[in-house]
């Protein structure tokens, strides 16, 4: 699965991911930070997961905690909030 497909998976049909192809094409090249800054928080979480870079995961966690009044303690909690696993 490509990064763009992973970031913009909106559900599953059996074992196959259902991808929002329009969003993947339009926004798939944005960085994790750019996705977050455009309000695409779930996509930013997915991008950070796909990158496997702790720095990106911490960036998303920090931005999320700064944005909300209910901060979370870990990136793992953030994945649960958005229903994303990998």
C-alpha positions as CSV (number, residue, x, y, z in Angstrom):
1,X,0.0,0.0,0.0
2,X,1.4,3.4,-0.9
3,X,1.7,6.3,1.5
4,X,-1.2,8.1,-0.2
5,X,-3.4,5.1,-0.1
6,X,-2.7,4.4,3.6
7,X,-3.2,8.0,4.6
8,X,-6.6,8.3,2.9
9,X,-8.0,4.9,3.6
10,X,-11.6,5.5,4.7
11,X,-12.7,2.0,5.4
12,X,-12.4,-1.6,4.4
13,X,-14.2,-4.1,2.1
14,X,-13.0,-7.4,3.5
15,X,-9.2,-7.3,3.5
16,X,-9.1,-4.5,0.9
17,X,-8.8,-0.8,1.9
18,X,-11.3,1.7,0.4
19,X,-9.3,4.8,-0.5
20,X,-10.6,8.3,-1.0
21,X,-8.8,8.6,-4.3
22,X,-9.7,12.3,-4.8
23,X,-8.1,13.3,-1.5
24,X,-5.2,11.0,-2.1
25,X,-4.5,12.7,-5.4
26,X,-5.0,16.3,-4.2
27,X,-3.4,16.1,-0.8
28,X,-1.2,12.9,-0.8
29,X,2.1,14.7,-1.4
30,X,1.7,17.0,1.7
31,X,4.0,16.4,4.6
32,X,2.6,15.2,8.0
33,X,2.8,18.8,9.4
34,X,1.1,20.2,6.3
35,X,-1.8,17.7,6.6
36,X,-2.2,18.6,10.3
37,X,-2.1,22.4,9.6
38,X,-4.8,22.0,7.0
39,X,-7.1,20.3,9.5
40,X,-6.6,16.7,8.3
41,X,-5.6,15.4,11.6
42,X,-6.5,11.7,11.0
43,X,-4.5,11.9,7.7
44,X,-1.6,13.4,9.7
45,X,-1.8,10.6,12.2
46,X,-1.7,8.0,9.4
47,X,1.2,9.8,7.7
48,X,3.2,9.7,11.0
49,X,2.5,6.0,11.3
50,X,3.5,5.3,7.8
51,X,6.8,7.2,8.2
52,X,7.7,5.2,11.2
53,X,9.6,8.3,12.4
54,X,9.2,9.0,16.1
55,X,9.9,12.7,15.3
56,X,6.7,12.9,13.1
57,X,4.7,11.0,15.7
58,X,5.8,13.5,18.4
59,X,5.1,16.4,16.1
60,X,1.5,15.3,15.6
61,X,1.1,14.6,19.3
62,X,2.4,18.0,20.3
63,X,0.3,19.8,17.7
64,X,-2.8,17.8,18.8
65,X,-2.2,18.6,22.5
66,X,-1.7,22.3,21.7
67,X,-4.9,22.4,19.7
68,X,-7.3,20.6,22.1
69,X,-8.3,21.2,25.7
70,X,-7.9,17.5,26.4
71,X,-4.3,16.5,25.8
72,X,-3.3,12.9,25.4
73,X,-0.2,11.3,26.9
74,X,1.0,9.2,24.0
75,X,0.9,8.7,20.2
76,X,-0.7,5.3,20.9
77,X,-3.6,7.0,22.6
78,X,-3.9,9.3,19.6
79,X,-4.1,6.3,17.3
80,X,-7.0,4.9,19.4
81,X,-8.9,8.3,19.3
82,X,-8.8,8.2,15.4
83,X,-9.3,4.5,15.1
84,X,-6.1,3.9,13.3
85,X,-3.9,0.8,13.7
86,X,-0.8,-0.4,11.9
